[in-house]
Amino acid sequence: MKIGELARHSGLSTHTIRYYEKIGLLPYASRDRSSQRDYDASILSWIAFLRRLKTTGMPIRDMLRYAALREGGRGTEAERRALLESHRDRVRAQVSDLQACLLALDGKIAGYAAPQERIQERIQERTQESTQERTHQTPHERIDDDDVTSPGRRREPARARPARAR
């Protein structure tokens, strides 16, 4: 498979493929008669794994370390496992931090949605009150919602007082 085809199948650019080959993340490709790179399709699974490591934030130096251990073959499994376990711990911590940030965002979004929902509830209450008044019934309870400002009736910001002459 030529480099352009590998780029299409892997999602990497040809420049990135050449760079990864140059620094040792990818093995050097064999060359055809016209000296063009000719890759074996089996490299796609390795590239997919490298992309996952990159997506999860593994530094290139650790990716290079893992690639070197992988090239070392049998006898390096324990080191490879330790490297991946350490990375997994960092990823889990990052996911935990992101979940906390997501909760904060959800809370903030809910805070912005609440005034709008209170306005809708108030409109519904008034509609029910007017319907009840027409049928001579009194409302069961009344919610005091003075702090809700309707979208069309916003408060003006406070203005600074003009400076006095001395």
MODELLER restraints for C-alpha pairs under 7 A, 6 or more apart:
rsr = mdl.restraints
at = mdl.atoms
rsr.add(forms.Gaussian(group=physical.xy_distance, feature=features.Distance(at['CA:1:A'], at['CA:38:A']), mean=5.21, stdev=0.5))
rsr.add(forms.Gaussian(group=physical.xy_distance, feature=features.Distance(at['CA:1:A'], at['CA:39:A']), mean=4.84, stdev=0.5))
rsr.add(forms.Gaussian(group=physical.xy_distance, feature=features.Distance(at['CA:1:A'], at['CA:40:A']), mean=6.18, stdev=0.5))
rsr.add(forms.Gaussian(group=physical.xy_distance, feature=features.Distance(at['CA:1:A'], at['CA:41:A']), mean=6.81, stdev=0.5))
rsr.add(forms.Gaussian(group=physical.xy_distance, feature=features.Distance(at['CA:2:A'], at['CA:37:A']), mean=5.93, stdev=0.5))
rsr.add(forms.Gaussian(group=physical.xy_distance, feature=features.Distance(at['CA:2:A'], at['CA:38:A']), mean=5.03, stdev=0.5))
rsr.add(forms.Gaussian(group=physical.xy_distance, feature=features.Distance(at['CA:2:A'], at['CA:39:A']), mean=6.19, stdev=0.5))
rsr.add(forms.Gaussian(group=physical.xy_distance, feature=features.Distance(at['CA:3:A'], at['CA:14:A']), mean=6.28, stdev=0.5))
rsr.add(forms.Gaussian(group=physical.xy_distance, feature=features.Distance(at['CA:3:A'], at['CA:37:A']), mean=6.31, stdev=0.5))
rsr.add(forms.Gaussian(group=physical.xy_distance, feature=features.Distance(at['CA:4:A'], at['CA:14:A']), mean=6.39, stdev=0.5))
rsr.add(forms.Gaussian(group=physical.xy_distance, feature=features.Distance(at['CA:7:A'], at['CA:13:A']), mean=5.38, stdev=0.5))
rsr.add(forms.Gaussian(group=physical.xy_distance, feature=features.Distance(at['CA:7:A'], at['CA:14:A']), mean=5.67, stdev=0.5))
rsr.add(forms.Gaussian(group=physical.xy_distance, feature=features.Distance(at['CA:10:A'], at['CA:44:A']), mean=6.24, stdev=0.5))
rsr.add(forms.Gaussian(group=physical.xy_distance, feature=features.Distance(at['CA:10:A'], at['CA:47:A']), mean=6.74, stdev=0.5))
rsr.add(forms.Gaussian(group=physical.xy_distance, feature=features.Distance(at['CA:10:A'], at['CA:48:A']), mean=6.95, stdev=0.5))
rsr.add(forms.Gaussian(group=physical.xy_distance, feature=features.Distance(at['CA:20:A'], at['CA:26:A']), mean=5.46, stdev=0.5))
rsr.add(forms.Gaussian(group=physical.xy_distance, feature=features.Distance(at['CA:21:A'], at['CA:27:A']), mean=5.88, stdev=0.5))
rsr.add(forms.Gaussian(group=physical.xy_distance, feature=features.Distance(at['CA:21:A'], at['CA:28:A']), mean=5.80, stdev=0.5))
rsr.add(forms.Gaussian(group=physical.xy_distance, feature=features.Distance(at['CA:24:A'], at['CA:64:A']), mean=6.87, stdev=0.5))
rsr.add(forms.Gaussian(group=physical.xy_distance, feature=features.Distance(at['CA:25:A'], at['CA:64:A']), mean=5.86, stdev=0.5))
rsr.add(forms.Gaussian(group=physical.xy_distance, feature=features.Distance(at['CA:25:A'], at['CA:67:A']), mean=5.97, stdev=0.5))
rsr.add(forms.Gaussian(group=physical.xy_distance, feature=features.Distance(at['CA:29:A'], at['CA:37:A']), mean=5.54, stdev=0.5))
rsr.add(forms.Gaussian(group=physical.xy_distance, feature=features.Distance(at['CA:29:A'], at['CA:38:A']), mean=5.83, stdev=0.5))
rsr.add(forms.Gaussian(group=physical.xy_distance, feature=features.Distance(at['CA:29:A'], at['CA:39:A']), mean=5.53, stdev=0.5))
rsr.add(forms.Gaussian(group=physical.xy_distance, feature=features.Distance(at['CA:30:A'], at['CA:37:A']), mean=5.88, stdev=0.5))
rsr.add(forms.Gaussian(group=physical.xy_distance, feature=features.Distance(at['CA:30:A'], at['CA:38:A']), mean=5.42, stdev=0.5))
rsr.add(forms.Gaussian(group=physical.xy_distance, feature=features.Distance(at['CA:30:A'], at['CA:39:A']), mean=6.75, stdev=0.5))
rsr.add(forms.Gaussian(group=physical.xy_distance, feature=features.Distance(at['CA:31:A'], at['CA:37:A']), mean=4.68, stdev=0.5))
rsr.add(forms.Gaussian(group=physical.xy_distance, feature=features.Distance(at['CA:31:A'], at['CA:38:A']), mean=5.42, stdev=0.5))
rsr.add(forms.Gaussian(group=physical.xy_distance, feature=features.Distance(at['CA:32:A'], at['CA:38:A']), mean=6.19, stdev=0.5))
rsr.add(forms.Gaussian(group=physical.xy_distance, feature=features.Distance(at['CA:56:A'], at['CA:91:A']), mean=6.44, stdev=0.5))
rsr.add(forms.Gaussian(group=physical.xy_distance, feature=features.Distance(at['CA:58:A'], at['CA:87:A']), mean=6.83, stdev=0.5))
rsr.add(forms.Gaussian(group=physical.xy_distance, feature=features.Distance(at['CA:66:A'], at['CA:80:A']), mean=6.12, stdev=0.5))
rsr.add(forms.Gaussian(group=physical.xy_distance, feature=features.Distance(at['CA:69:A'], at['CA:76:A']), mean=5.79, stdev=0.5))
rsr.add(forms.Gaussian(group=physical.xy_distance, feature=features.Distance(at['CA:69:A'], at['CA:80:A']), mean=6.52, stdev=0.5))
rsr.add(forms.Gaussian(group=physical.xy_distance, feature=features.Distance(at['CA:115:A'], at['CA:148:A']), mean=6.39, stdev=0.5))
rsr.add(forms.Gaussian(group=physical.xy_distance, feature=features.Distance(at['CA:119:A'], at['CA:148:A']), mean=6.88, stdev=0.5))
rsr.add(forms.Gaussian(group=physical.xy_distance, feature=features.Distance(at['CA:119:A'], at['CA:150:A']), mean=6.65, stdev=0.5))
rsr.add(forms.Gaussian(group=physical.xy_distance, feature=features.Distance(at['CA:129:A'], at['CA:139:A']), mean=6.18, stdev=0.5))
rsr.add(forms.Gaussian(group=physical.xy_distance, feature=features.Distance(at['CA:132:A'], at['CA:138:A']), mean=6.36, stdev=0.5))
